[in-house]
């Protein structure tokens, strides 16, 4: 409530002048409950001596500088509605993390990271039925550096992974079909001379999906499984999982583009890609980030969701930070593993959200009413940044050159394309 300073205008003027004096001295007592409404966020500062710039602190205009690898785990989640700036924020973090000698691997569902990859000299790998890039799911994991594994451990690990993959590819299986598929996978490796007792397994050429189909065709009770698998060997999806691997992860930035994959094929392809990447990560300790955009598609399938959850839980031991990005918060939360993935991510970024997603976010992130209101009315690039127990309102900021690399605004992209064409024409 404002009041006029009757007969005290001189004192009021002096109090507003830069003299640091209060000649009016109009005060009132206030207990903690109403006082708390003037502090809608629980933290006021979030900065450290190490790390990268994430944005501007909306509370006091200080810089939010942080190293995610200093947290209990380096995992991160980014939730926002379409157009709120989640991919923009992720690309800025990637670009700045590369300066700290961090390897980055990205699952790109919409070719949004191609310009970034080209700018820093990364490897951009298009995965589709028409692409020449192939990953063989039967490749055995590399031995962990400095760790002696028992004969058969690598084989056992990959058989479990392949069993999960076949569930994603073929749909639900009965317990009997699972047991038959497990035995068929072991028999497929055995035909190539790979068993639980084989030494130096990685020196033997692994089988392919077509070999598994042949084995299933000769096992009683597996006729249906063989028929369903046929579409991935000689059918409409033939070739993508049925050839030797010709992909290498020897660049500091590697992007797997899956935009051109059929929607029915995408979950299985992402499952294969994630496992291929995981085998690389576990073989050698290195500071790495792994970015999974539009992660809600993985959460739609139990086995791929379980794989992602396991990846997030184990990441810390391998100096890895997994960034999970999604705009379909409700679909993500519906999975039994959605909340555990969030709980295993020490860093979180919430940008502008839709009304329908707020109840789930409020429950999981324990948002105050003021924070909820802030997210509903946030401008592009504004949100709440969580790092451990601290969180502040943040404004994502970038330099002019960074913005030209990471922007996904169609109008700006067309303008930059036109400028490039005009420059080349001159």
Helices and strands as residue ranges (DSSP letters): H 9-16, H 32-35, G 36-38, E 52-57, E 63-66, G 68-70, E 76-79, H 86-97, G 98-100, E 103-108, H 114-120, E 123-126, H 153-170, H 175-191, G 201-203, H 209-217, H 223-229, G 230-232, E 253-257, H 263-283, E 288-292, H 296-299, H 302-314, G 315-318, E 320-326, H 329-334, H 338-343, E 347-351, H 355-365, H 369-376, E 382-387, E 390-395, H 400-406, H 410-425
